[in-house]
Amino acid sequence: MKFVLFNDDRPGLLQDDGVVDLSDAIHPLGVSNGQEAMEAIITHMDDLAEAFSCLQQEGEVLPLTQVALLPPLPQPKKILCMGGNYREFGARQPAPMWGFLKSPSAIIGPGDTVVLPPDDVNIFHHEAELVLVFGRSGQAVTPETALDHVFGYLVGVDVSARLPASARPIGPRDPTKMPISPWKSFDTFAPIGPCIVTKDEVPDPHHLQIRLWVDGKLRVNYNTDDLAHSIPESISWASAIESFSPGDLFFIGTNHQGLGPMQEGDHIDVEIERVGRFSFQVTDPLQRRWLKGIDELTAQDIREGTGPPGARQRPL
């Protein structure tokens, strides 16, 4: 099943021809906003599955022209993220795992706008990623049981501001902590959508094609089979440091061999096989400009193990 939030925070089932409203089915659970509605669906799925199946077959379908999709989980309690979790098409061997937290206030949804902040940065990058949605609470889970905690998947972009070298944090990462990243946590820096796809519809999350286009031109094009550490391994590692709850998100990482600048006026489409596709826009009050296309300098630095965080491009 594919669950969405739409219009005035209504939960729904996404179909090929529109959306079926689920509001009446979850009304007895006493939810008051969209996040609570989606968390209720996640935590009561076993009890609601039969009703949802009936609505999927017989419920009134609102045409997509009458639907405005919202972020499927607008206020998660936590957003966990893996860093450096791809082999960059085999150029790198798996390195020790590390990660960070992204502020939940960064969430936006389909059709929304990423607003670039005025801070002095080298470049803003788009990182298209598979995002896990947790269905059960967990802490220090084993790789063998990790996927039991996953409810489903959605499409996400980890928008990232790259600092000039002089402003980079000094000192090694603490492997016992997942710090919040202020340079990935600006408001609007976590576009997600278009729906939560339940994990039964994604037989193997380790073989999904991920693509991202800027103004219709393909930049990002990689498969999750390039992961350095599997999804169960990543969940187990992260949960040894951070607990998680139903409705929390886990950005599983990106392949950097297609990153490029985000700048004023960009229209971005992002798609993950079997999960979905959505679009968003970019605006920059300072009207900064970078060379269009793939950031080959960062791609090379990542392959060679020398970057980011800084990246080497500067505004023109």
C-alpha positions in Angstrom: 0.0 0.0 0.0 1.0 3.6 -0.6 0.0 6.1 2.2 -0.1 9.8 1.7 -1.1 13.0 3.4 -3.1 15.4 1.2 -5.1 18.6 1.2 -5.9 19.6 4.8 -3.7 16.9 6.5 -6.0 14.0 5.4 -4.5 10.5 5.3 -5.0 8.6 2.1 -4.2 5.6 -0.1 -2.4 6.6 -3.3 -3.8 4.8 -6.4 -2.8 5.1 -10.1 -5.9 7.2 -10.7 -6.1 9.2 -7.5 -6.3 9.1 -3.7 -8.8 7.3 -1.4 -9.5 9.3 1.8 -8.8 7.2 5.0 -10.0 9.9 7.4 -13.1 8.0 8.5 -11.2 4.8 9.1 -8.7 6.3 11.5 -11.1 8.9 13.1 -11.8 6.5 16.1 -8.1 6.7 17.0 -8.5 10.3 18.0 -5.7 11.9 15.9 -5.5 15.7 15.6 -3.0 16.3 12.8 -1.2 14.7 9.9 1.7 13.3 11.7 -0.5 11.7 14.3 -2.7 10.3 11.5 0.3 8.6 9.8 1.7 7.4 13.1 -1.7 5.9 13.9 -1.7 4.1 10.5 1.8 2.8 11.2 1.2 1.5 14.7 -2.3 0.1 14.1 -1.7 -1.3 10.6 -2.5 -4.9 11.7 -5.9 -3.8 13.0 -6.7 -1.4 10.1 -5.4 -3.6 7.2 -8.8 -5.1 6.4 -10.6 -1.8 6.4 -7.9 -0.3 4.2 -8.1 -3.2 1.8 -11.9 -2.7 1.4 -11.4 1.0 0.8 -8.8 0.3 -1.7 -11.2 -1.8 -3.7 -14.5 0.1 -3.1 -13.7 3.6 -1.8 -14.3 6.8 -3.7 -11.2 7.9 -5.5 -10.4 11.6 -5.6 -8.7 12.4 -8.9 -5.1 13.7 -8.6 -6.2 17.1 -10.1 -8.1 17.6 -6.8 -5.3 16.5 -4.5 -2.3 18.4 -3.2 0.2 16.0 -1.7 1.9 16.9 1.6 5.0 15.5 3.2 4.0 12.0 4.3 5.5 12.5 7.7 5.6 16.2 8.4 6.9 16.1 12.0 9.0 13.0 12.8 10.6 13.0 16.2 14.0 12.0 14.7 15.7 12.0 11.3 18.7 9.6 11.4 21.2 9.7 8.5 24.1 7.6 7.3 27.2 9.3 6.0 29.7 7.9 3.4 27.6 4.8 3.0 28.2 4.1 -0.7 31.1 2.6 -2.6 30.9 5.2 -5.4 30.4 2.6 -8.1 33.1 0.4 -6.5 35.8 3.1 -6.3 35.9 2.9 -2.5 36.0 0.0 0.0 33.5 0.1 2.9 34.8 2.4 5.6 33.8 2.6 9.3 30.2 3.6 9.7 29.3 7.1 10.8 26.2 9.2 10.8 24.4 12.3 12.0 20.9 13.7 12.8 19.0 16.1 10.7 16.5 18.5 12.2 12.8 17.4 11.8 12.0 21.1 11.1 13.8 20.7 7.7 10.9 18.6 6.3 9.1 19.7 3.2 7.0 17.8 0.6 6.1 17.5 -3.0 5.8 20.8 -4.9 7.4 22.7 -2.0 10.5 25.0 -2.3 14.0 24.6 -0.9 15.1 28.0 0.3 18.9 28.4 0.3 20.1 30.3 3.4 22.4 33.4 3.1 25.4 31.7 4.9 28.8 31.7 3.3 29.1 28.2 1.8 31.0 26.8 -1.1 28.0 25.0 -2.7 24.6 23.5 -1.9 24.3 19.9 -3.1 21.3 17.6 -3.7 21.7 14.1 -2.2 18.9 11.7 -3.4 18.4 8.9 -1.0 16.2 6.0 0.0 14.6 6.8 3.3 13.3 4.1 5.7 10.2 4.7 7.9 10.3 2.9 11.2 7.2 1.0 12.3 8.4 -0.2 15.7 10.5 1.4 18.4 14.0 0.1 18.7 17.4 0.5 20.3 20.5 -1.6 19.9 18.7 -4.0 17.5 20.6 -6.8 15.8 21.1 -7.0 12.0 19.0 -10.1 12.0 15.9 -8.3 13.4 16.5 -4.9 12.0 14.1 -5.1 9.1 11.3 -6.1 11.5 11.4 -2.5 12.7 10.8 -1.0 9.2 7.3 -0.1 8.1 8.1 1.2 4.6 10.1 3.5 2.4 9.9 6.9 0.8 12.0 9.1 -1.4 14.1 11.8 0.2 16.8 14.4 -0.6 19.4 15.3 2.0 20.1 18.9 1.0 23.6 19.8 2.1 25.5 23.0 2.5 29.3 22.6 2.0 31.5 24.8 4.1 34.7 26.6 3.0 37.8 24.8 4.3 38.4 27.6 6.8 35.0 27.0 8.4 35.1 23.2 8.6 34.7 21.6 12.0 38.0 20.7 13.6 38.7 17.3 15.2 37.7 13.7 14.5 34.1 12.4 14.6 33.0 10.8 17.9 32.0 7.3 16.9 29.7 7.1 20.0 27.5 10.0 19.0 25.3 11.0 16.1 25.5 14.8 16.2 22.9 17.0 14.6 24.3 18.6 11.5 23.5 22.3 11.3 24.6 22.5 7.7 22.1 19.9 6.7 19.3 21.1 9.0 18.2 24.5 7.6 14.5 24.8 7.2 13.4 23.1 3.9 16.6 21.0 3.7 14.7 17.6 3.8 12.3 17.2 0.9 10.4 13.9 1.2 7.6 12.2 -0.7 5.4 11.3 -2.4 4.1 8.5 -0.2 5.1 5.8 2.3 5.3 2.5 0.4 4.9 -0.4 2.7 7.9 -2.8 2.7 5.9 -5.7 1.3 5.8 -3.7 -2.0 9.6 -3.5 -2.1 10.9 -7.0 -2.2 14.6 -6.1 -2.1 15.5 -2.5 -1.0 19.1 -3.3 -2.0 18.3 -3.3 -5.7 16.5 0.0 -6.4 17.4 2.6 -9.0 17.6 6.2 -7.8 17.5 9.1 -10.2 17.4 12.9 -9.9 16.9 15.5 -12.6 17.6 19.2 -12.6 15.5 21.2 -15.1 14.9 17.9 -17.0 18.6 16.9 -17.2 19.6 13.7 -15.5 22.3 14.1 -12.9 22.0 11.3 -10.3 21.6 7.7 -11.5 22.7 4.9 -9.1 21.4 1.7 -7.6 21.2 0.8 -3.9 23.3 -2.3 -4.7 26.2 0.1 -4.4 25.7 0.4 -0.6 28.8 0.0 1.5 26.9 -1.3 4.5 23.6 -3.1 4.1 20.3 -1.7 5.4 20.2 -4.1 8.4 23.8 -3.4 9.2 23.1 0.4 9.1 20.0 0.1 11.3 21.9 -2.0 13.8 24.8 0.4 14.0 22.7 3.6 14.2 20.4 2.1 16.8 23.3 1.3 19.1 23.7 5.1 19.4 20.2 6.5 18.8 16.9 5.0 19.7 14.0 5.4 17.2 10.2 5.4 17.3 7.3 4.7 14.9 7.2 7.4 12.3 10.9 8.3 12.6 13.0 8.4 9.4 16.4 7.0 8.4 18.2 8.5 5.4 20.3 5.5 4.3 23.0 7.6 2.4 23.9 8.5 -1.2 26.2 7.8 -4.0 28.0 11.1 -4.7 28.9 10.5 -8.3 26.1 12.8 -9.7 25.9 15.6 -7.2 25.6 19.1 -8.5 24.7 22.6 -7.3 21.3 23.7 -6.3 20.5 27.3 -7.2 17.8 29.8 -7.8 15.1 28.7 -10.2 16.0 25.0 -10.3 13.2 22.5 -10.8 14.2 19.1 -9.3 12.6 15.7 -9.9 13.6 12.7 -7.8 12.5 9.1 -8.3 13.2 5.7 -6.7 12.1 2.6 -8.4 9.1 1.0 -6.7 8.8 3.8 -4.2 7.8 6.9 -6.2 8.6 10.3 -7.7 8.0 13.9 -6.8 9.3 17.4 -7.6 10.3 20.5 -5.8 11.8 23.9 -6.5 14.8 25.9 -5.3 15.0 29.6 -4.5 18.0 31.7 -3.4 17.3 35.2 -2.1 21.0 36.1 -2.8 20.7 34.8 -6.4 24.1 33.0 -6.2 25.2 31.0 -9.3 27.3 27.9 -9.8 28.3 26.1 -13.0 25.4 24.0 -14.1 25.7 20.2 -14.2 27.5 17.6 -12.2 30.1 18.7 -9.6 33.0 16.6 -11.0 35.5 18.0 -8.4 33.4 16.7 -5.5 32.8 13.4 -7.3 36.6 12.9 -7.7 37.2 13.9 -4.1 34.7 11.3 -2.8 36.2 8.6 -5.0 39.6 9.4 -3.7 38.4 9.6 -0.1 39.3 13.3 0.5 35.9 15.0 0.6 33.3 16.4 1.4 32.6 18.1 3.8 34.0 21.2 2.1 33.7 20.6 -1.7 35.7 22.9 -3.9 33.3 24.8 -6.0 32.5 28.4 -5.1 29.8 30.7 -6.4 30.6 32.3 -9.8 
